[in-house]
Amino acid sequence: MINSSINTFDFIVVGTGPAGAVIAKTLTDDKKTSVLVLEAGENNDKDQPISDSRFAPELEEQFFPQYFWQGEGIPQPGVDNRSFEWTTGRLSGGGSSINGEQYVRPTPSVLREWEMLLGPLWSPEKAIENFKHLENFHGKTNSPEFHGFNGRLNIRQTPKNPPSMTKKLVSAMEQATGFNKILDYNDPRTPIGPFTRWQLFQKNNGQRESSSTAFLSSDVMTPDGFGVNGRKLRVLYKSTSLRILFNGQTAIGIEFLKEGKKVKAFARKKVIISAGINSAQLLMLSGIGPANDLLQVGIPVVFDNPNVGEFLTNHTLNTATFTVNQKDVSELQRDPFALYTGGAFLPNPLSGINDRRRGVQLIGIFSEGNLTIAILFLQPRSRGAIKIQSNDPLKIVLADEGFLDNRYDLEAIKAIYKTYIKSIAEKLSSIDRNYKLVNPTLEMIENDDELEEFIKENFDHNHHQQSSLRMAPFNRGGVVDRFGNVHGVDNLIVADASIIPFTVDGNTSASAYLIGYTIAKHLTE
């Protein structure tokens, strides 16, 4: 427990996910700056399901209550009124401790949009420089100048020797799409094409690399959360943030629940919220949000910002399932930590032949005796919202992800099946007739009504939530400015994937690390 006489720090950080952990370490590197970090969960880095990467697919599907916030979003009219989990990691490392480990940087085409809105701090060139500082890359690339080899974040390109199943799938993808195989999808020169080797947040031995293992490791702090070697860091686990404390419109601290007791801690300089999908709720509980909504549930308004909780975006997720050649299965055990059997980044099939931006992510996964291609549409136009329904901090928000609300998204997913999946299925069967598309069938893809029905029934849920607290000018839908400062108040920053201004074209965790590091460096300068 914090002693009340020493409960003031230079900075308070809420959350130990990719942004929060990076910020905490970076700010305390000078051995002068004091930082308190609050983490609702515990440190489970040594638990086998967390450390052993082979558990990653299972973790993402089963939402173990010891590692996840437990919650559900509201029913989605666009997908037959189905509802999906509303959750993230509730443990040290946040989402980075329970995700599917894919390391996908946003491409220059996305970052140019960020730069046009926010200035050179978010340019592709600056992002590459920051990723190089973060990264310790173990793999092959044609462009080593775009990778880092001395950072704290281990990135393993897997597997070294792709098995037959992967080679067959990637060969079929090449033939079906006309795009040549690429070696390194995080090379800004080769963002598009099929590939045999994913880049994963892993150490060389296949153990998971999370923000906790990389930035809150034993050379940074003790197991019970005290900074080592003169580092003025204190990490408190089992500490659930309830409200940001204000003096007028200046953030001065956090009220939190620590093992059943309410505690307050204070910040001399800044309060930094890095709570992922929970950040919007924390702002609203503290009086920052749409004034009418706040007043309705009895929360005094500190700053009326109707943008809080709006513009919530998530990539879509569907699948295509194939039978396999059983002789190919044993080879997958050569590198059981590789997790995936090839993949591709491809243009949006609705965008026209000259568009070379990433619009589609395909992920090969061997599971339950079949080969499944996970299909992500990366340019959704549907937007959701997070609404507060109570001034009780322990009551869940109303999270509406707005899936397929915009008809364009459904048309794009249909086009992915018709343009890419159908062709891949035909080429894969001609390479090895044991590989046959069974769900959806080729006949279903040809029938528009059946395909739509299949997409809605088969629709699944990504944990790529972003943009509910957009980084943008206030009059352009923003909640924070380009440095993460919350509009309308002082000394309050948000730094996590919720401030992404334009949808990223791949998994969100790399972008969250980038956001944390960029904002931390700005604070230290």
C-alpha positions in Angstrom: 0.0 0.0 0.0 1.1 3.5 -0.7 2.1 5.4 2.4 -0.1 8.6 2.4 3.0 10.7 3.2 4.8 9.6 0.0 1.9 9.3 -2.4 3.0 12.1 -4.8 5.0 11.4 -7.9 6.1 13.4 -11.0 3.9 11.3 -13.3 1.2 8.7 -12.8 0.6 6.2 -15.6 -2.5 4.0 -15.7 -1.9 0.7 -17.5 1.1 -1.5 -18.3 0.2 -2.3 -21.9 2.4 -1.4 -24.9 2.2 2.4 -24.4 2.1 2.5 -20.6 5.1 0.3 -19.9 7.2 2.1 -22.5 6.3 5.5 -21.1 7.1 4.3 -17.5 10.5 3.0 -18.4 11.4 5.9 -20.7 10.5 8.6 -18.2 12.4 6.9 -15.4 15.6 6.3 -17.4 17.1 9.6 -16.1 17.0 8.2 -12.5 15.5 11.6 -11.4 11.9 11.4 -12.6 9.5 9.6 -10.3 6.6 7.5 -11.9 3.8 5.6 -10.3 2.2 3.0 -12.5 -1.2 1.5 -11.7 -2.1 -1.9 -13.1 -5.5 -3.5 -12.4 -4.3 -7.0 -12.9 -1.3 -8.9 -11.5 2.1 -9.8 -12.9 1.5 -13.2 -14.7 4.7 -13.1 -16.9 5.9 -16.4 -15.5 2.5 -18.3 -16.0 2.8 -20.9 -18.7 -0.3 -19.7 -20.7 1.2 -16.2 -20.8 4.9 -17.0 -21.4 4.5 -20.0 -23.7 3.6 -18.7 -27.2 1.8 -21.9 -28.1 -1.1 -20.8 -25.9 -1.6 -17.6 -27.8 -4.4 -18.8 -30.1 -6.2 -20.4 -27.2 -5.9 -17.4 -25.0 -7.5 -15.1 -27.6 -10.5 -17.4 -28.0 -11.3 -18.4 -24.4 -10.8 -15.1 -22.5 -9.5 -16.8 -19.3 -11.1 -14.9 -16.4 -7.7 -14.8 -14.5 -6.2 -12.8 -17.4 -9.0 -10.8 -19.0 -11.5 -8.1 -18.1 -14.9 -9.8 -18.4 -17.4 -8.0 -20.5 -19.6 -7.9 -23.6 -20.5 -5.3 -26.2 -24.1 -4.5 -27.3 -25.8 -6.6 -30.0 -24.8 -5.7 -33.5 -27.6 -5.3 -36.0 -25.2 -5.5 -39.0 -24.3 -9.1 -38.1 -27.7 -10.6 -37.1 -27.8 -9.0 -33.6 -24.9 -11.1 -32.4 -22.8 -9.6 -29.5 -19.1 -10.0 -28.9 -16.7 -9.9 -26.0 -15.6 -6.4 -24.9 -12.3 -7.2 -23.2 -8.6 -6.8 -23.1 -5.8 -8.1 -20.9 -6.1 -7.5 -17.2 -2.5 -8.3 -16.2 0.9 -6.8 -16.5 1.5 -6.1 -20.2 -2.2 -5.6 -20.9 -3.2 -6.7 -24.4 0.4 -7.5 -25.3 0.4 -10.4 -22.8 -2.7 -12.1 -24.3 -2.7 -11.2 -28.0 -1.8 -13.3 -31.1 1.7 -11.8 -31.1 1.7 -10.5 -34.7 4.1 -7.6 -35.2 2.7 -5.4 -38.0 3.8 -1.8 -38.3 1.5 0.8 -39.9 2.6 1.4 -43.5 3.9 4.8 -44.8 0.5 5.4 -46.6 -1.3 5.4 -43.2 1.3 7.4 -41.5 1.3 10.1 -44.2 -2.4 10.6 -43.3 -1.3 11.0 -39.6 1.4 13.4 -40.6 -0.9 15.6 -42.7 -3.3 15.9 -39.8 -0.8 16.1 -36.9 2.6 17.2 -38.3 6.1 15.7 -38.6 6.1 14.0 -35.2 4.0 11.3 -36.8 5.7 11.1 -40.2 6.7 7.7 -41.7 10.3 8.7 -41.4 10.0 9.5 -37.7 8.0 6.3 -37.1 10.7 4.1 -38.7 13.3 5.9 -36.5 11.3 5.2 -33.4 10.5 1.5 -34.3 14.3 1.0 -34.8 14.9 2.3 -31.2 12.3 -0.1 -29.9 13.1 -3.2 -31.9 15.5 -6.1 -31.6 14.9 -7.9 -34.9 15.7 -11.6 -35.3 15.1 -12.5 -38.9 15.8 -11.8 -42.6 15.1 -8.7 -44.6 16.3 -7.0 -47.8 16.4 -3.7 -46.0 18.2 -3.9 -42.6 18.2 0.0 -42.5 14.5 -0.2 -41.6 14.9 -2.5 -38.6 16.4 -2.1 -35.1 18.8 -4.7 -33.7 19.5 -3.2 -30.2 16.1 -2.4 -28.8 14.3 -4.1 -25.9 11.4 -5.5 -28.0 12.4 -8.9 -29.3 10.8 -9.6 -32.7 11.2 -13.1 -34.2 10.5 -13.9 -37.8 9.0 -17.4 -37.9 9.6 -20.1 -39.0 13.1 -20.3 -40.4 12.2 -23.2 -42.6 8.6 -22.9 -43.8 6.7 -26.2 -43.9 5.0 -27.6 -47.0 1.5 -26.4 -46.0 2.8 -22.8 -45.8 4.7 -23.1 -49.1 1.6 -24.5 -50.9 -0.7 -21.8 -49.5 1.7 -18.9 -50.3 2.4 -20.3 -53.8 -1.4 -20.4 -54.3 -1.7 -16.8 -53.1 1.0 -15.7 -55.5 -0.7 -17.3 -58.4 -4.2 -16.2 -57.5 -3.3 -12.5 -56.8 -0.5 -11.8 -59.2 1.6 -10.4 -56.3 5.1 -11.8 -55.8 6.1 -13.4 -52.5 7.8 -10.9 -50.1 10.3 -11.5 -47.4 9.6 -8.7 -45.0 6.1 -7.1 -44.8 7.4 -4.5 -42.4 9.9 -3.2 -45.0 8.2 0.0 -46.2 9.2 -0.9 -49.8 7.3 -4.3 -49.7 4.0 -3.7 -47.8 2.0 -5.9 -50.3 2.2 -9.6 -51.2 2.1 -13.1 -49.7 4.8 -14.3 -47.3 5.8 -17.5 -45.6 7.2 -15.9 -42.4 5.3 -13.8 -39.8 7.1 -11.4 -37.5 6.0 -12.2 -33.9 6.5 -10.6 -30.5 8.8 -13.4 -29.3 12.2 -14.1 -27.9 14.5 -16.4 -29.8 13.3 -19.4 -27.7 9.7 -18.8 -28.7 8.6 -17.3 -25.4 6.2 -14.4 -25.6 7.6 -10.8 -25.6 5.2 -8.4 -24.0 5.5 -4.8 -22.9 5.9 -6.3 -19.4 8.8 -8.6 -20.3 10.5 -6.0 -22.4 10.1 -2.8 -20.4 9.3 -3.9 -16.8 11.9 -6.6 -16.6 14.2 -7.4 -13.7 16.8 -4.8 -14.8 14.0 -2.2 -14.5 12.1 -3.2 -11.4 11.9 -5.9 -8.7 9.1 -8.5 -8.9 7.0 -6.5 -6.4 7.2 -3.3 -8.5 10.1 -1.2 -7.1 12.5 0.4 -9.6 16.1 -1.0 -9.4 19.5 0.8 -9.6 18.2 4.1 -8.5 15.2 4.2 -10.9 12.3 6.1 -9.3 9.6 3.7 -10.5 6.8 2.2 -8.5 4.4 -0.2 -10.1 1.3 -1.2 -8.1 -0.6 -4.3 -9.2 -4.2 -5.1 -8.3 -4.9 -1.4 -8.5 -8.0 -0.5 -10.5 -8.3 3.2 -11.5 -11.6 4.8 -10.7 -11.4 8.5 -11.5 -8.9 11.1 -12.5 -8.7 13.8 -9.8 -9.0 17.4 -10.9 -8.3 20.8 -9.3 -10.6 22.9 -11.5 -9.5 21.8 -15.0 -6.0 20.6 -14.1 -5.5 16.9 -13.5 -3.7 16.3 -10.2 -4.0 12.6 -9.5 -5.9 9.3 -9.6 -8.4 7.7 -7.2 -8.0 3.9 -7.4 -9.2 0.7 -5.7 -6.3 -1.2 -4.2 -7.4 -4.6 -2.8 -10.8 -3.3 -1.7 -9.7 0.1 -0.4 -10.0 3.5 -2.1 -6.7 5.3 -2.4 -5.5 8.6 -3.9 -2.2 9.3 -5.5 -1.0 12.6 -6.9 1.1 13.8 -9.8 3.2 16.9 -9.9 3.5 17.0 -13.7 1.1 14.8 -15.6 -1.4 12.0 -15.4 -1.1 9.6 -18.3 -3.9 7.2 -19.2 -2.8 4.1 -21.2 -5.8 1.9 -20.4 -6.6 0.8 -23.9 -10.3 0.1 -24.4 -11.0 1.3 -20.9 -9.5 4.8 -21.4 -12.7 6.3 -22.8 -14.6 5.2 -19.7 -12.0 6.6 -17.4 -12.2 10.0 -19.1 -16.0 10.0 -18.9 -16.1 8.9 -15.2 -13.8 11.9 -14.6 -16.1 14.5 -16.2 -14.6 14.6 -19.8 -17.1 13.7 -22.5 -20.5 14.5 -23.9 -22.0 16.8 -21.3 -25.6 15.5 -21.7 -24.5 11.9 -21.2 -22.4 12.7 -18.1 -25.1 14.8 -16.5 -27.7 12.1 -17.1 -25.8 9.7 -15.0 -24.8 12.2 -12.3 -21.2 13.0 -13.3 -20.1 16.7 -12.9 -18.8 18.0 -16.2 -15.1 19.1 -16.2 -15.0 19.6 -20.0 -17.7 19.0 -22.6 -16.3 17.0 -25.5 -18.8 15.2 -27.6 -16.0 13.4 -29.4 -15.1 11.2 -26.4 -16.1 7.6 -27.2 -17.0 8.4 -30.8 -15.3 7.1 -34.0 -14.6 3.7 -32.4 -13.2 1.5 -35.2 -12.3 -2.2 -35.4 -11.2 -4.3 -38.4 -13.6 -7.0 -39.6 -12.8 -10.7 -39.2 -14.1 -13.6 -41.2 -12.7 -17.0 -42.2 -12.4 -19.6 -45.0 -11.7 -23.2 -44.1 -9.8 -25.9 -46.2 -9.2 -29.6 -45.9 -5.4 -30.4 -45.9 -3.0 -33.1 -46.9 -2.4 -35.0 -43.7 1.2 -35.8 -44.7 1.9 -32.0 -44.3 0.8 -31.8 -40.7 3.8 -33.3 -38.9 6.1 -30.7 -40.4 4.3 -28.0 -38.5 5.9 -29.2 -35.3 9.4 -28.2 -36.5 8.7 -24.8 -35.0 5.6 -25.1 -32.8 6.0 -21.4 -31.8 5.5 -20.2 -35.3 1.7 -20.1 -34.8 0.8 -19.3 -38.3 1.0 -21.0 -41.7 1.8 -18.1 -44.0 -0.1 -15.0 -44.9 -0.6 -12.0 -47.2 -1.3 -8.3 -47.3 -3.3 -7.3 -50.3 -5.1 -4.2 -51.7 -8.8 -3.6 -51.1 -10.4 -5.3 -54.0 -12.9 -2.5 -54.4 -10.2 0.2 -54.7 -9.2 -0.2 -58.4 -6.1 -1.7 -60.0 -3.7 1.1 -59.3 -4.2 1.1 -55.5 -1.2 -0.4 -53.7 -2.3 0.4 -50.2 -3.0 -2.5 -47.8 -6.7 -3.2 -47.5 -6.7 -6.9 -46.6 -4.8 -9.1 -44.2 -4.9 -12.9 -44.7 -3.6 -15.2 -42.0 -3.0 -19.0 -42.5 -3.8 -21.0 -39.3 -3.8 -24.7 -38.9 -6.4 -25.7 -36.3 -8.6 -28.7 -35.5 -7.3 -30.6 -38.5 -8.0 -27.9 -41.1 -6.3 -24.9 -42.7 -8.2 -21.7 -42.0 -7.5 -18.4 -43.6 -8.5 -15.6 -41.3 -9.6 -12.6 -43.4 -9.3 -9.1 -42.0 -10.7 -6.1 -43.9 -8.4 -3.2 -42.9 -10.2 -0.2 -44.3 -13.7 -0.4 -42.6 -16.0 2.6 -42.9 -18.3 1.6 -40.1 -17.9 3.4 -36.8 -19.0 2.6 -33.4 -19.2 4.4 -30.0 -18.6 3.9 -26.3 -21.3 5.3 -24.1 -21.3 5.6 -20.3 -24.4 4.2 -18.6 -23.6 4.8 -14.9 -21.3 6.9 -12.6 -20.4 3.5 -11.0 -16.8 2.9 -12.2 -17.3 -0.9 -11.9 -20.2 -0.9 -14.3 -19.3 -1.7 -17.9 -19.8 0.9 -20.7 -22.2 0.4 -23.6 -19.7 -0.6 -26.3 -21.2 -0.5 -29.8 -18.6 -1.5 -32.4 -21.0 -0.7 -35.3 -19.9 -3.8 -37.3 -21.1 -3.6 -41.0 -23.2 -0.5 -40.2 -21.8 1.0 -43.4 -22.8 -1.2 -46.3 -19.4 -0.6 -48.0 -17.7 -3.0 -45.5 -20.0 -5.9 -46.4 -19.4 -5.3 -50.1 -15.7 -5.2 -49.5 -15.7 -8.5 -47.6 -17.8 -10.1 -50.4 -15.3 -8.9 -52.9 -12.4 -10.4 -50.9 -14.1 -13.8 -51.1 -14.9 -13.4 -54.8 -11.6 -11.9 -55.9 -9.1 -13.5 -53.6 -10.4 -16.5 -51.7 -12.1 -18.2 -54.7 -8.9 -17.9 -56.7 -6.7 -19.0 -53.9 -8.9 -22.1 -53.4 -8.7 -23.0 -57.1 -4.9 -22.6 -57.3 -4.4 -24.4 -54.0 -6.4 -27.4 -55.2 -4.4 -27.5 -58.4 -1.2 -27.6 -56.4 -2.5 -30.4 -54.1 -6.0 -31.7 -54.5 -6.2 -32.6 -50.8 -6.7 -28.9 -50.2 -10.3 -28.2 -50.8 -12.4 -25.1 -49.7 -15.2 -26.5 -47.5 -16.6 -23.4 -45.7 -17.8 -21.4 -47.5 -18.1 -23.6 -50.6 -17.3 -22.2 -54.0 -21.0 -22.4 -54.8 -21.8 -20.2 -51.8 -19.3 -17.6 -52.9 -21.0 -17.5 -56.3 -24.4 -16.8 -54.7 -24.6 -13.2 -53.5 -27.4 -13.9 -50.9 -25.8 -17.0 -49.5 -22.4 -15.3 -49.3 -23.9 -12.3 -47.4 -25.6 -14.7 -45.0 -22.4 -16.6 -44.5 -20.4 -13.5 -43.8 -22.8 -12.4 -41.1 -23.0 -15.8 -39.5 -19.3 -16.4 -39.7 -18.3 -12.9 -38.6 -15.9 -12.8 -35.7 -14.3 -10.3 -33.4 -10.8 -8.7 -33.6 -9.2 -6.9 -30.6 -8.1 -4.1 -32.9 -10.2 -1.4 -31.3 -8.9 2.0 -32.0 -9.8 5.7 -32.4 -12.4 6.2 -29.6 -10.2 9.1 -28.3 -8.8 10.3 -31.6 -5.7 12.3 -31.8 -6.9 15.3 -33.9 -7.8 19.0 -33.5 -11.0 19.4 -31.4 -13.0 20.7 -34.3 -12.0 17.6 -36.4 -13.3 15.0 -34.0 -10.3 15.1 -31.6 -10.0 14.2 -27.9 -6.2 14.7 -27.7 -3.7 16.8 -29.6 -0.6 15.5 -31.4 1.2 15.1 -28.1 -1.6 13.1 -26.5 -2.7 16.1 -24.3 -6.4 16.0 -23.6 -8.3 19.0 -25.1 -9.8 21.4 -22.6 -7.9 20.4 -19.5 -4.3 20.6 -18.3 -1.7 18.0 -17.3 -3.7 15.0 -18.7 -2.5 12.8 -21.5 -3.9 9.7 -23.2 -1.4 7.4 -24.9 -2.6 4.1 -26.3 -4.4 2.7 -29.4 -7.6 4.6 -28.6 -5.9 7.8 -29.9 -5.1 6.4 -33.4 -6.4 9.1 -35.7 -6.8 7.0 -38.9 -7.3 3.2 -39.0 -4.0 1.3 -39.1 -3.5 -1.3 -41.8 -2.7 -4.3 -39.6 -2.6 -5.4 -36.0 -2.7 -2.5 -33.5 0.0 -3.4 -30.9 3.0 -2.1 -32.9 1.1 1.2 -33.3 0.5 1.3 -29.5 4.2 0.9 -28.8 4.9 3.6 -31.3 2.4 6.0 -29.7 3.8 5.3 -26.2 7.5 5.8 -27.2 6.8 8.9 -29.3 4.9 10.6 -26.5 7.4 9.5 -23.9 10.3 10.9 -25.9 8.4 14.2 -26.4 7.9 14.4 -22.6 11.6 13.8 -21.9 12.7 16.4 -24.4 
